[in-house]
């Protein structure tokens, strides 16, 4: 008779995270867009850092001079500050640029509450619930 695995107990907690998505549209009518990146992040700062990194590394040669200026102004200036403020207020935020070939990368971040389960020693169950 095969051994049965021991039951695992878990600590459950409701946490706030930031759902990050990077998408690429071929044109205005493109549905669904191509998914480039997706992640659950812990802080708004991580999300903005990820957008800034992708703007600087993934598309610099495919941008027109106008879009380069717009992207760098967002990454280094007011755009990222407004995005951080919106995320801290619990609002969705994002940014998009247009590449020379007409492709449009878009970054979106939205605050989400999610259930986190952490294994605990067998025989103990701890439940942490945040009530808003």
PyMOL commands that set and color helices and strands:
alter all, ss='L'
color gray80, all
select helices_A, chain A and resi 44-58+60-62+65-76+78-88
alter helices_A, ss='H'
color red, helices_A
select strands_A, chain A and resi 9-25+34-41+93-96+104-120+127-128
alter strands_A, ss='S'
color yellow, strands_A
deselect
rebuild
show_as cartoon
